[in-house]
Amino acid sequence: MDKTTSSAVRRIASTPRLKALYKETYVKELQAELKLANIHQVPKLEKIVVSVGIGKNKDDKHYYEVVRNTLTKITGQHPVDRMAKKSIASFKIRAGLNRVGLSVVLRGSRMYEFMDRFVNVSLPRTRDFHGVSVKAFDKSGNFNFGIVDQSIFPELSFEETQIIHGLQVTFVISGGNAINSKALLEKFGIPFEKQGGKK
């Protein structure tokens, strides 16, 4: 096997499963199902933002480290601090000076790998789970999903989930509307609630 062939094989082998499925299958299926004239109109997952607000625990260094560890373990990236944009005197928060949360922005291969684990491993571990709400889309078609307990992520040990905190996962999708975005997320395996609140 020459160097060019070997490099191509490695590249194919390292392509995340969902990324390959999107390019090879989902794009054509979505174009047909959504009756889109142009392939460039097909919705696309641009990035996933995983964030945690630390709110009243902003001065608790141990809580901060727990949150930081959670985001690092489940995403494979180091989170960045989110600073306050507005001053709120009653909470002793000053714009630009106080940390109010942490977040990670996932793109490319890590984004698709996180999505795969989130759908197939983490969501099924959620207690009393009946599907995600179809009302969580914004006007641009982005989807927001709140998690109340980080223990659904198997990357975390029992000890690392003793201090419980929630997370927000935002799927940023090109395509411009909730209908197209929902169709894309269903392809990736996101289980939406049916009428009556059951999957």
C-alpha positions in Angstrom: 0.0 0.0 0.0 1.5 3.3 -1.1 1.6 6.4 1.2 -1.3 8.1 -0.6 -3.6 5.1 -0.3 -2.6 4.6 3.4 -3.3 8.2 4.2 -6.8 8.0 2.6 -7.6 4.8 4.5 -6.6 6.4 7.8 -8.7 9.5 7.0 -11.8 7.4 6.2 -11.3 5.3 9.3 -11.0 8.4 11.5 -14.2 10.0 10.1 -16.9 10.0 12.8 -19.8 7.8 12.0 -22.5 10.5 12.0 -20.4 12.8 9.9 -20.0 10.1 7.3 -23.7 9.3 7.4 -24.6 12.9 7.0 -22.5 13.4 3.9 -23.2 10.1 2.3 -26.9 9.6 3.2 -28.7 12.2 5.2 -28.0 15.2 2.9 -29.8 13.5 -0.1 -32.6 12.2 2.1 -33.2 15.6 3.7 -33.2 17.4 0.4 -35.9 15.0 -0.9 -38.0 14.9 2.2 -38.0 18.7 2.8 -38.4 19.3 -1.0 -35.4 21.6 -1.1 -34.4 22.8 -4.6 -30.8 23.3 -3.7 -28.5 20.9 -1.8 -27.0 24.0 -0.1 -30.4 24.6 1.6 -30.1 21.3 3.5 -29.8 21.9 7.2 -26.4 21.4 8.7 -25.1 21.0 12.2 -22.6 23.9 12.6 -21.6 23.5 16.2 -22.6 22.3 19.6 -22.3 24.5 22.7 -22.2 22.8 26.1 -22.5 25.2 29.0 -23.1 25.4 32.7 -24.1 28.5 34.7 -22.6 28.6 38.1 -24.9 31.4 39.4 -25.0 31.5 43.2 -22.0 29.2 43.4 -19.7 31.7 41.6 -17.5 32.1 44.6 -17.3 28.3 45.4 -13.9 27.1 44.0 -14.7 23.5 44.5 -18.0 23.7 42.7 -16.2 25.5 39.8 -13.7 22.7 39.6 -16.4 20.1 39.5 -18.1 21.9 36.6 -14.9 22.4 34.8 -14.0 18.7 35.2 -17.5 17.7 33.9 -17.2 19.7 30.7 -13.6 18.6 30.1 -14.5 14.9 30.5 -17.7 14.8 28.4 -16.4 17.0 25.5 -12.7 16.3 25.4 -12.0 20.0 25.4 -11.1 22.5 28.0 -14.0 24.9 28.8 -13.7 28.7 28.8 -15.1 31.0 31.5 -18.2 33.0 30.6 -18.0 36.5 32.2 -21.0 38.6 33.2 -22.3 40.9 30.5 -24.4 43.0 32.9 -23.9 44.2 36.4 -26.4 43.0 39.0 -25.9 44.7 42.3 -28.2 42.4 44.3 -26.1 39.3 43.2 -22.8 41.2 43.6 -22.1 40.7 39.9 -20.1 43.2 37.9 -20.0 43.2 34.1 -16.7 41.7 32.8 -15.3 40.9 36.2 -17.4 38.1 37.6 -17.5 34.5 36.2 -21.1 33.4 35.7 -20.5 30.1 33.9 -18.3 27.9 31.7 -18.8 26.6 28.1 -17.3 24.5 25.4 -17.9 25.0 21.7 -17.6 21.8 19.6 -17.0 21.7 15.9 -16.0 19.2 13.3 -15.2 15.7 14.3 -15.5 16.3 18.1 -19.0 17.7 17.5 -20.2 14.6 15.6 -18.5 12.3 18.2 -20.3 14.1 21.1 -23.6 13.9 19.3 -23.2 10.2 18.7 -22.4 9.5 22.4 -25.1 11.9 23.6 -27.9 10.3 21.6 -26.9 6.6 21.9 -25.3 6.5 25.4 -26.2 9.5 27.6 -29.9 10.2 26.7 -30.9 6.5 27.3 -29.5 6.9 30.9 -31.9 9.7 31.7 -34.4 8.8 34.3 -38.1 8.8 33.2 -37.1 9.9 29.8 -40.0 10.3 27.3 -38.2 12.2 24.5 -37.1 15.8 24.1 -39.5 18.7 23.7 -40.3 19.9 20.2 -40.8 23.4 21.7 -37.1 23.9 22.4 -36.2 25.4 19.0 -35.5 29.1 18.7 -36.6 31.3 15.7 -33.3 30.5 13.8 -33.9 26.7 14.1 -31.3 26.2 16.9 -32.2 23.6 19.5 -31.6 23.9 23.2 -31.7 20.9 25.6 -31.4 21.2 29.4 -29.9 18.4 31.5 -30.6 18.5 35.3 -28.0 15.9 36.3 -24.6 15.3 34.8 -24.5 11.7 35.9 -26.1 10.6 32.6 -22.6 11.0 31.0 -20.7 7.7 31.4 -17.4 9.5 31.1 -17.8 10.7 34.7 -17.1 8.4 37.7 -19.5 8.1 40.7 -17.3 10.4 42.7 -17.4 13.0 40.0 -21.2 13.2 40.2 -21.6 13.7 43.9 -22.1 17.4 43.5 -25.0 17.6 41.1 -25.3 20.3 38.5 -27.2 20.9 35.3 -26.0 21.6 31.8 -27.3 23.3 28.7 -26.6 21.7 25.3 -27.3 24.0 22.3 -27.3 22.6 18.7 -26.6 25.4 16.3 -28.0 24.5 12.9 -28.0 26.2 9.6 -31.3 26.0 7.7 -33.3 28.8 9.2 -36.3 27.1 10.7 -37.5 24.5 13.3 -39.0 22.1 10.8 -35.7 21.6 8.9 -33.7 21.5 12.1 -36.0 18.9 13.6 -35.7 16.7 10.5 -31.9 16.9 10.8 -31.8 16.0 14.5 -34.2 13.1 13.9 -31.7 11.7 11.4 -29.0 11.9 14.0 -31.3 9.9 16.4 -32.7 12.6 18.7 -35.9 11.1 20.1 -38.6 13.8 20.1 -41.8 13.7 22.2 -44.9 12.7 20.4 -48.3 14.1 21.2 -49.3 13.1 24.7 -45.7 13.4 25.9 -44.5 9.9 24.9 -41.9 9.0 22.3 
